[in-house]
Amino acid sequence: MALGGVPYYLGYVEPSMSMVQNIDRLFFSKDAPLRGEFDRLFASVFARPEEMKSIVKVLSNRHDGYTRGEIARLTNIKQGGGLSKMLEALIVSDFVQSYVPFGHSMRDVHYKLVDPFCLFYLRHVAPNGINYGYWQQNQSSPSVLSWQGIAFEEICLMHIDQIKKALGIYGVSSRQSSWALRGDGEKDGTQIDLLIQRNDNVVNLCEMKFYKNDFAVDRAYDRTLRNRLALLQERLPKRVAVHMTLITTFGLVYNEYSSDFQQVILLDNLFE
């Protein structure tokens, strides 16, 4: 995901080195071959690269994206034909995705950055400069762990069809979206990265967890799940059932809280 799955970039990988060492060499060393690739990429693809980069940089700051009005305000690009054409160009080039969050109308279209190379570059390479060893030294840092989780979520969202097949609902008409509820002084907010709304009166609330071993639900996370479920059920018709679904790397530890999830999908299922 750091290399965006791009064969040209993958060609730089040195097989005798670990992936961590390769990332340091490719991005953070003095003569890193991919250090300037972000600027080269936009200059080669778009007629107005600086404005395109400004949009992408803004979108990298919020995982669930921004509305058109927010993008215009944060980039100082006026709403209208110019911004619309730039957003459309980013969408057809697979840098950006548009979607309507759960519970919103078509007037509230959000735009989010989905290109994995840009997500990695803007979160780690651009802020750190030449800093050989940065990736090796920060494997357990909050910023790297956060990026790993987001990268895993993006892998899941790239394989919605496989997720539906694993759930046995590939033939059921459905649509997917995310949902973010802002908290206030009285109630906590919540964020759900994937809701699959099905025509058989079931909604799959999908939790995506990148973990280096089998994932275990503890008491605190159990409370979080129950809160999310309650908030979602308040906004759904009574006849609709919610199935809690875990998508994780290796598996689920069975304990007193594991029954929170009715279905478990593994990383391997995404590539079947």
MITOR-934146 format. One record per residue (C-alpha): residue in one letter; y, x negated, z. Coordinates in steps of 0.1 Angstrom, whole numbers, padded with zeros to 4 digits, always signed. Layout:
# MITOR-934146
aYXZ...
//
This chain:
# MITOR-934146
m+0000+0000+0000a+0024-0030+0005l+0018-0038-0032g+0020-0002-0043g-0014-0004-0060v+0003-0020-0090p-0022-0042-0109y+0005-0067-0119y+0014-0073-0082l-0023-0074-0071g-0027-0102-0096y-0006-0124-0073v-0032-0120-0044e-0049-0153-0036p-0086-0144-0027s-0090-0174-0004m-0063-0161+0019s-0063-0130+0042m-0043-0100+0032v-0018-0108+0060q-0013-0143+0047n-0009-0130+0012i+0018-0106+0022d+0037-0134+0040r+0034-0156+0009l+0043-0129-0016f+0073-0115+0003f+0086-0137+0031s+0082-0173+0019k+0110-0193+0004d+0097-0189-0032a+0080-0155-0026p+0072-0142-0061l+0078-0105-0052r+0109-0110-0031g+0133-0099-0058e+0110-0074-0074f+0127-0044-0060d+0160-0052-0078r+0141-0062-0110l+0121-0030-0110f+0151-0007-0109a+0171-0028-0134s+0142-0026-0159v+0135+0011-0155f+0168+0029-0150a+0202+0028-0168r+0221+0032-0135p+0200+0011-0112e+0225+0007-0084e+0229+0044-0079m+0192+0049-0081k+0186+0023-0055s+0212+0039-0032i+0193+0072-0034v+0160+0055-0027k+0174+0035+0002v+0187+0068+0018l+0153+0085+0014s+0135+0056+0030n+0152+0064+0063r+0135+0098+0069h+0098+0104+0063d+0102+0141+0056g+0131+0136+0032y+0165+0151+0026t+0181+0180+0009r+0202+0175-0023g+0234+0181-0002e+0224+0155+0024i+0216+0130-0004a+0250+0136-0020r+0268+0131+0013l+0249+0100+0023t+0252+0083-0011n+0287+0095-0020i+0272+0107-0053k+0287+0140-0063q+0264+0170-0066g+0260+0183-0100g+0245+0171-0133g+0246+0134-0125l+0228+0137-0092s+0203+0162-0106k+0194+0140-0135m+0190+0110-0112l+0167+0129-0089e+0147+0142-0118a+0143+0107-0132l+0131+0094-0099i+0106+0123-0097v+0091+0118-0132s+0089+0081-0125d+0068+0088-0093f+0093+0072-0069v+0103+0105-0053q+0086+0139-0047s+0103+0173-0043y+0089+0200-0021v+0098+0231+0000p+0090+0227+0037f+0069+0254+0054g+0091+0284+0063h+0119+0275+0040s+0132+0291+0008m+0134+0275-0026r+0171+0268-0019d+0159+0242+0007v+0141+0218-0016h+0136+0184+0000y+0133+0151-0017k+0112+0123-0002l+0104+0087-0011v+0067+0084-0020d+0065+0051-0039p+0045+0028-0015f+0060-0005-0028c+0096+0008-0021l+0086+0021+0013f+0072-0013+0023y+0100-0033+0008l+0128-0013+0023r+0112-0011+0058h+0102-0048+0061v+0112-0071+0033a+0149-0062+0028p+0158-0063+0066n+0141-0096+0073g+0150-0121+0046i+0131-0154+0042n+0109-0154+0073y+0075-0170+0066g+0050-0159+0092y+0068-0126+0099w+0039-0104+0089q+0014-0125+0108q+0035-0125+0139n+0043-0088+0139q+0009-0071+0133s+0011-0053+0167s+0048-0045+0166p+0060-0009+0166s+0076-0012+0132v+0044-0025+0115l+0022+0001+0133s+0046+0028+0123w+0045+0016+0087q+0007+0016+0088g+0006+0052+0099i+0031+0063+0072a+0011+0043+0045f-0021+0061+0056e-0003+0095+0055e+0008+0087+0019i-0027+0078+0009c-0039+0112+0023l-0011+0130+0004m-0021+0113-0028h-0056+0127-0024i-0050+0164-0017d-0078+0174-0041q-0103+0153-0023i-0092+0167+0010k-0097+0202-0003k-0132+0193-0016a-0141+0178+0018l-0130+0210+0035g-0151+0231+0010i-0120+0250-0002y-0115+0234-0037g-0121+0268-0053v-0097+0287-0029s-0062+0292-0041s-0039+0273-0018r-0006+0254-0015q+0004+0225+0007s+0036+0216+0025s+0050+0198+0055w+0070+0212+0084a+0095+0198+0108l+0110+0218+0136r+0140+0202+0153g+0141+0205+0190d+0170+0217+0211g+0179+0217+0248e+0153+0244+0256k+0124+0237+0233d+0107+0206+0220g+0105+0200+0183t+0075+0191+0163q+0065+0177+0129i+0034+0185+0108d+0029+0163+0078l+0003+0185+0060l-0002+0223+0061i-0027+0238+0037q-0020+0275+0033r-0050+0293+0019n-0054+0327+0003d-0084+0334+0026n-0060+0338+0056v-0066+0303+0070v-0041+0275+0074n-0054+0239+0079l-0031+0221+0102c-0039+0185+0092e-0033+0155+0116m-0034+0121+0098k-0043+0092+0121f-0046+0056+0110y-0068+0039+0136k-0088+0007+0135n-0118+0023+0154d-0130+0058+0159f-0100+0079+0171a-0101+0094+0205v-0081+0125+0217d-0066+0119+0251r-0050+0144+0275a-0014+0137+0263y-0024+0142+0226d-0043+0173+0235r-0011+0187+0250t+0008+0178+0218l-0018+0195+0196r-0017+0227+0217n+0021+0227+0214r+0021+0223+0177l-0005+0250+0173a+0015+0275+0195l+0047+0268+0175l+0029+0273+0142q+0012+0305+0153e+0045+0320+0163r+0056+0317+0126l+0024+0330+0110p+0011+0366+0106k-0014+0376+0133r-0043+0378+0108v-0040+0341+0098a-0063+0317+0116v-0053+0280+0121h-0080+0253+0117m-0071+0220+0133t-0082+0193+0109l-0083+0155+0116i-0080+0130+0087t-0087+0095+0100t-0100+0061+0090f-0135+0060+0106g-0143+0089+0128l-0137+0109+0160v-0149+0100+0195y-0166+0130+0210n-0151+0137+0245e-0137+0166+0264y-0109+0170+0239s-0126+0164+0206s-0133+0201+0201d-0095+0205+0194f-0105+0197+0158q-0127+0220+0138q-0130+0196+0109v-0129+0158+0105i-0123+0141+0072l-0127+0103+0068l-0110+0077+0047d-0142+0074+0026n-0139+0111+0017l-0106+0105-0001f-0123+0082-0026e-0154+0102-0034
//
